[in-house]
C-alpha cells in the first residue's frame, strides 16, 4: 500500500470538509456536495484496497502455517521410517476355517 494515501488522512480531511459545510442555517452548495462525494469515494476505494491487502496477507500467512505444519509432519514420518525407533511385531496367524 502506498503510505502517501492513508485512509485515515482522507477521513480526517472529509471530517474537516463536513464540519465546514454542515453548519446550522447554512445552505450547502452543489460543489461542496460533489467534493464530499469525491472524498467519500476515495475513502471507500482506499478501504477496499486495505481490505484486499489484508486478505492477501492472511492467505499468505495461512499458507505458510500449512507449509510449516506439513514439513513437521513429513519430518516426523521420516523419523519413524528411519528404523531407529521402529519395533517389528509378528502378525498373528489365524487358521483358515
C-alpha positions in Angstrom: 0.0 0.0 0.0 1.2 3.5 -0.8 1.6 5.2 2.6 1.2 8.6 0.9 -2.5 8.0 0.6 -3.6 6.7 4.0 -7.3 6.1 4.6 -7.1 8.0 7.9 -5.8 11.1 6.1 -8.8 11.1 3.7 -11.3 10.5 6.5 -9.7 13.4 8.5 -10.0 15.7 5.5 -13.6 14.6 5.0 -14.4 15.4 8.6 -13.0 18.8 8.2 -14.9 19.4 5.0 -18.2 18.2 6.6 -17.6 20.4 9.7 -17.1 23.4 7.4 -20.1 22.7 5.2 -22.7 21.4 7.7 -23.3 24.4 9.8 -26.8 25.4 11.1 -28.7 27.6 8.8 -26.1 27.4 6.0 -27.0 26.3 2.5 -24.9 23.5 1.0 -23.7 24.2 -2.5 -23.5 21.7 -5.3 -19.7 22.0 -5.5 -19.5 21.1 -1.8 -21.7 18.1 -2.2 -19.5 16.9 -5.1 -16.3 17.4 -3.1 -17.7 15.4 -0.2 -18.9 12.7 -2.6 -15.4 12.5 -4.2 -13.7 12.3 -0.8 -16.1 9.5 0.3 -15.5 7.6 -2.9 -11.7 7.9 -2.4 -12.0 6.8 1.2 -14.1 3.8 0.2 -11.6 2.8 -2.6 -8.7 3.1 -0.1 -10.6 0.9 2.5 -11.2 -1.7 -0.2 -7.5 -1.7 -1.1 -6.6 -2.2 2.6 -9.1 -5.0 2.9 -7.8 -6.7 -0.2 -4.2 -6.4 1.0 -5.3 -7.9 4.4 -7.0 -10.8 2.7 -3.8 -11.5 0.6 -1.6 -11.3 3.7 -3.9 -13.6 5.7 -3.8 -16.1 2.8 0.0 -16.0 2.7 0.2 -16.4 6.5 -2.2 -19.3 6.4 -0.3 -21.0 3.5 2.9 -20.5 5.5 1.4 -22.1 8.6 0.1 -25.0 6.5 3.5 -25.4 4.8 5.3 -25.5 8.2 2.8 -28.0 9.6 3.3 -30.2 6.5 7.1 -30.0 6.8 6.9 -31.0 10.5 4.6 -33.9 9.7 7.0 -35.0 6.9 9.9 -34.9 9.3 8.0 -37.0 11.8 7.3 -39.6 9.2 10.9 -39.6 8.1 12.0 -40.2 11.8 9.6 -43.1 12.1 10.6 -44.6 8.7 14.3 -44.4 9.6 14.0 -47.5 11.7 15.7 -46.1 14.8 12.5 -46.2 16.9 10.5 -48.9 15.0 9.7 -52.2 16.6 8.6 -55.1 14.4 5.8 -57.3 15.5 4.9 -60.6 14.1 1.5 -60.8 12.6 -0.8 -63.3 14.4 -1.5 -66.4 12.5 -5.2 -67.3 12.2 -6.2 -70.7 10.9 -8.4 -70.6 7.9 -11.9 -72.0 8.6 
